[in-house]
Structures are given as C-alpha cells and as structure tokens.
Amino acid sequence: MSDRTGGEQRNAPHLAYVDGLRALAALSVLYLHGVTCAFSVCKGTHQAWRYIPGHGIDLFFVISGLCLSLPYVSRFRAGQPMNVDWLKFMANRIARIAPPYYIVLGLLGLLALTPIGFPGDALPDPVPLGQALSTFARDLVFSTSGLQVYNSVFWTLGVEMRWYLVCPLLVLLYARSRSVFYLLIPLLYALYFIPPFGFPQILELGTLPCFMLGIVAADVCLSANPVRRYAWAAAPLILVAILGFDGGSINPADPLWHLLCFAIVVGASTAPLRPLFELRPLVVTGVASYSIYLVHLPIVWGLQRHGFTGPWAMLPALAGGFAFWWFVERPLLEPRVRAALRGAVYAALLRVVRPLEGLWTRTAVFVKSGR
C-alpha cells in the first residue's frame, strides 16, 4: 500500500517485481472479499479457502517495510550517512497516503446520505447517527474502531500510520545493532500473545514484526546473502507448517504467515522468479494496488447485497480500483502536486513540533538550574 517513490525516498530505485508483489497482495485481498464471500452475506464458505488469501495483508505489510527502508539500508550498505529526518519522512508518508484515503472516506460519507446507505459490513440498520459521526471522526485521524461503518479495510491504514512514527527509529536500530533489532521481534510477539503480560488489544505489537521483516528483506535483497536463493524454497515448508499448526483463522499477527510473506518477498527478488513478478499485467495492477485496496470492498459489499458474488463482485471492484487510480490517485502523484502536498504537510507538522521543542528546552533549563 505504500508508494514507490517520493520525499526522502524519491531517489530509491523503482523495482518492478515489487509492483508484482503488490498485485499479488491486492488480488489476494480482493479474492477474499469478492470470491470467498468473507462476510455475513455469504455462508458456508470453506474456511481453508477463506483464510489463506486473507493473509495478503501480511504481504502488504512486509512490502511496506521493504520499500520504506530500502533507501536508508542502501545508503548504510554503501557506507553513507543515513540522515533520517523524521519530519520529512512523516510529511512524505502523510502526503502520499492521506489524500486518496480522504477522498474515498468523503465519497463514502456522501454515499451514506443517499438511499444506498452505508457500505460497511455487519452494521445495524439503520446505523445510529452518533456511531456514524464518531467513526467518521476517528477515520479522519487514522484511528479506526473495530466495527467499521464506511470501509473495513481502513484499519490497516491506521496501523501503518502508527508504524511510520517509529519507522526511522527501527531503521537506525537495524543499522546500529542488528542483535537488538532481532531480539525486539520475538519480544513484540510475546507482549502481544503471552498471558498474563500479553496485550492482544494492541494490534501494533503483533503486526509490527511483519513490518520489521520488511526491513530485513530490504537488506537481504541488496546483498549476495544466500538467504535469497533459499527463501522461495523455504516458502512451501513454512506453508506446510501453517496448515499443520494454524487453526484456520485470519490473524494479522501470525508469526508463521509473517515468515512466509518474508520468504515470498525475498524469493521474488531472485533471478528465476523475478521475471514472473515483472510481467506487465502484474506490474500495472501493482501500480494501482493502493486504489484497488481503498475502493474494492464497498463495491464488493454493495454488489453482494444484491446477490452478485464471485467474479461478478470481484471484477467490477477491480475495474473501480483502476478507475480511481486513473482519475484520482495518478494526478495526485504528479511531481508538482506531490511536492505541494508534501510542503503543506511539512509546514503543518512544523507548527505542531515547534511548541513542543520550546517546551522541551524550557524543561531542560528548569531541571538544569535545580528549580
């Protein structure tokens, strides 16, 4: 779901096979929602076919970590200073992710005022006005609730936005101390899963390791590490382990699925497999994957409500994603538009941070003086 270039990442090389991976992730999620009928309108779908494509979101998470860390890891491997500017990094990410997201959210909010109503799933009928307004307000700040009114996939964007806050720190940690970085991954899983200290309600604890594996994947893909040659061969073994031990649920904090997606991303960078992921149809779909992800579910849900399932729900949703990319997202990626958005966001962040810097300075002086 992350962009290929822009801001501090604008000098990163464009990797066509990564677009192919994005296409695989987007089509997996689309298959989950459009063909397997994941929600309450369709009953009796075999769970095994349902939960496997549901982990396409894990693949998105690893790809996100790969793309965002690749420029920094590349400079680190070349012996160059990393110079991570947190404000510029956040301005770039917000300018990339937020505008298309807000346009979709606004369209869905307007749609709710029509006879079509709310496109979300598992909703009471009618939706209480208070719930609709509070959910809209939370969506505006990327803090989505469990029961979605407008679009159930929005939760992942909130998770990613919170990841962005720590991404520069994680990249620096990987450069300074890989041992600490690697120890942090099982620690996060433990904090999420293991009672009585586990916090399963904090999804970021269980999903952040997936993003961190993307940072590792960036380093592996830039190296001659033999892991690259054996990663794809390990993928079937990991899948066998998943089928043997997984209970058949869609859990975005599943370590085995995170490892499998890591193996897929690293394996796709190797010579035998890379041309497959660089096929033109996959690359084109990957370029539009963020738009497809944003708009597919309301279209699928609306069609399923009227009895259209399988390809009859999935294909129009795919077409809607391409249309949204062409008419909305693509113009927003024009260099001048992107620069203007990034500058506006950076100025807004600066206005927020400057008072905090002043408070920090005054506090330090106060403590130093002993008063």
N, C-alpha and C positions, 0 to 999 in steps of 0.2 A: 504494500500500500504506500510505500514511501517512494519519493521521486528519485530519478536517476541523477539529476544534477541540480546545481543552484546554490547560492550563498557560498559558505565555506567549502561546499562540496562541488563547486562548479568546475574545478579542474580535474575531477575524477574521471577516469576513462569510462566510456559507455560500453557496457558488457551486454551483448545481445542475448547471450544464454540466460542472463538474469531475467530478462523480459520473458523468455520462455518459461522459466521457473514461476514467475508471477502469473503467467497464463495458466499453468498447471494448478496453482493455488486458487485462482479465481474460479476456474471451471469446476474444481472440486467443491467449493462452497456453493456454487450455482447448482451443481448436481444434487448436493444435499437438500437444498431448498426446493428445487424445481422438479426433480425426478423421484427422489425417495420420499417426498411428502413428509418433511420432518415435523410439521406442526399438527395441531389438533384437527384440522380439516381432513386429514388423510389418516386412516387407521390401518393397522395390520401389516405395516411395512416391516420386513425382516430386519432386526436390529443390526446384524453384521454389515449389511449393505448400507445402513444408515450412518453408522458411526465412523467408518473408515474415511469417506470423503469429508466428514465433519472436521477432520484434523487438517484440512487445507489451511486453516487459520494459523496453525503452528508453523507451517511452511512460510506463510507471510511474515511471521514474527522473526524467523531466522534470516530471511531475506532482508528485512528491515535492519537488523543488526549488522549484516554484511555491508549493505550499501552505505549506511551512515558512518561506519568505522573505516571503510576502505581507504579514503583519502588520508586519514591520520595514520593508519597502520602502514600505508605505502611510504609516507614520509619518515616514519620511525624506522622502517627497514632500510631506508636509504641513508640513515644517519642524520637526517634533517630535524630541526626543532619542530615540535608538533603545534605549539602556539594555538591552543584551543581557546577561542573567545566564546564564552558561554552565551552572552547576549546576542552575538551574531548568529550563533548556532540556533538558539531558540527563535530568533526572528525569522530565520530561513525556514525552519520547520513549520511555524505557525502560518507564514505566508504561503507555504506550499499546501498544507493540509486543510486549513480553515476555510478559505473562500469557497471551494466546491462543496464542502460539507455544509456550510451555512446556507448556500443556495438550495441544496437538497432539503435541509431542515425547513427553510422558509416555504418551499413548494409543498412539502407535506403538511405544514401548518395551515396553508391556504386550502389544501385539499380537504382538510378536516372540516372546513366551513361549508363544504358543498354536500350534496346528498350522498356522495361516495363515502364520506366519513374518514375515520382513522384507518390507516393501512396496517397498524401493528397487530401482533398476534395475541391470542389468549386474553382478550380485553372484555371487560363488562360492557354491556350495551344498554343504554348509552354510556360513554366514558364521562365520569364526573368532571365538571369544568375545572375544579381545583387540581385534580390529578393531571389533567391535560396541560394546564398552565405551569404547574410545578415541574413536570417532566420537561417541558419546553425550556424552562429557565435553566434546568440542570444540563440539558443538552447543549445549551449555548456556551457553557463553561467546561464542556467535555467531562461532566460528572454525571453519568447516566445512572438511572435506577434499574433495579432488577426486572421489573415489569415495564417493558417498553411500549410507548404509545405510538411513536412515529416510525421507528425503524430499529429492529432488534440488533442489527449489526453495529450500531453506534457504540456499543460498549467497548469494542476493540480500539476505537479511536481515542477514547478516554484513557485506556490503559497505555497506549503508545505515547500520548501526550505527557503522561506522568513519567514514562521511561525517559523521555527527552530531557527531563530535568537532571537526570543522573548520567546520561549517556557520555558526556565529556569526561566525567569523573571515572567511569568504567574504562574508557579507552586509555586514560592516563594510568589507571591502576594496572591494566594489562601491559602497558609499556614499562612500568616501573617494577612490578612484582607479579609475575605470572603465577607463582605459587599461591599467593594470597588471592588472586583472581580465581584460580581453580578451586580453592577451598571455599570461596564465597558461594559457589554454585550449589554444593550439597547443603551448605548452611541455610540457604534460602529455601530449598526443598524441605528441610527439617522444620524450619519456622512455619511453613505452610501446612505440612502434613502431620507431624508427630505430636500427639497429645501428651501432657496437658499444655504444652507450650505452643502448639500449632495455632495459626490464625487463618483458617480456611476462608474467612470472610474477606481477607485482604488478598485479592486475586493477583495483585502485582508480585507478591512474594513467590507464588508458584509459577508465574509466567515469565518473570524477568530472566531466569536462567536460559530460556529459549532465545531471548534477545542476545544474551551474553554469548551463547554458542554461535550466533551470527558473527560476533567479533572474532571469535576463534577461527571461524570459517574464512573470514577475510584474510587472516594471517596465513592460513594453510593454503588458500588459493593463490597467494602471491609467492609462495615458496615452492621448493622442489621436494617438499615433505612427502615421503612415501604414503602417508595417510591418504593423499589424493588418489593414488592408484587403487587403494583397497577400500575406500569409503563406499563406493557403489556396491562392491561385492558384499560388504557388511550389511547393506540395507535389507536384503531378504532374510538374513539371520535375525536382525532386530525385529522385522515384521513377524517372524515365526514366534519370537518371544512375546510380542504384543498379543498375538492371537491366543497364545497359551496362558498368559497371565492377566490380560486385560479383561475386565468384566463386561465389556461391550458398551461403555458409556462414552459420551463426548466430554472429556475433561481437558480443558486447555492447559492444565498444569501437570500433564502426564510426562514424566521424565523419559520413558521409552519412546514416546512419539516425538519428543524433542530431539532425541538422539537420531531417530530415523530421518527426520527432516534435515538435521545437520549432515547426515550421510548423503542424502539426496543432493543438497546444495553443493557440497564439496565434490561429489562424484560427477555432477553436471559440468564441472569446470575442466574435466579431463578430456583428452583428445577423442577417445572413442565415442563419448556421449555428447560432448559439446555441440557437434553439428546438428544433432536431433533437436536440441533446445533452441537452436538458432534458425530453425525453419521459419519461413516468413509468416505463415498464419499464426504460429505461436508468439512470435515477436510482436506482431500487430495487436494481438489480444492482450499481451502483457503490457504494452504501452497504454492501453485503455483500461487496465485492470482496476485502477482506483475508481474510475467512473462506474465500471460494471459492479464493483463491490458496493458502492454507495446506493445505486438505484435498483438493483435487481430484486431485492426482497419485497418492497412494496408492490412491484409489478407482479411478481410470482404470487404473492398473497392475494392480490385483487383478482387475478385470474383463477386461482384455486377456489376462491369463494363462489365463483360462477361455474365450477365444475371442470375447469381446464387444468389438467395435470400433465406430468411428464414433459415431453418436448413442447407441447402446446403452451406450457407455462414458462419453460426454460428459454426457448428461442426468442420469444418477444422480449424477455428480460435482458437477454444478451444484446439484442438489437437496440433496446433502450439504453443500455450502458454505452454502446458505441456512439449513439446519437448524442448522449450527454457529453461524452468526451469531445466529440467534434465541435459541438456548438457552445459548450461551456468551459470544460477544463482546458482544452487546447488553446483558446485565446488567452486564458489566464497564465499560460506558460510562455507567452511571448516575452522576450527579454526585457523590453521596456516596461511592460505591465508587471512582470515579476519583480523587477528592480524597484518599481514604485511601491508595490505591496510590501516588499521586504523593508524598504526605508521607513514606511509608515509604522510598521510593527516595531521596528527597532527604536524609533523615536518614542513610541508609547511605552515600551519596556524600560527605556532610559528614564522616562519620567517617574516610573514606579521605583526603580532601583536607586536613583539619586537620593531621595529622602532616607532610604534605608542605610546608604553609605554614610550620610551625615549622622544618623543615629548611632551607627557603629563607632564612628570617630569620637563622638561626644562621650559615649560609654567608655571607650578605651581611655580617654583623657581623665574621666572621672575616677576610674579604677586605679590608674597610674598615680594620680595625685593623692589617693588614700582617703578621699572624702566620701 
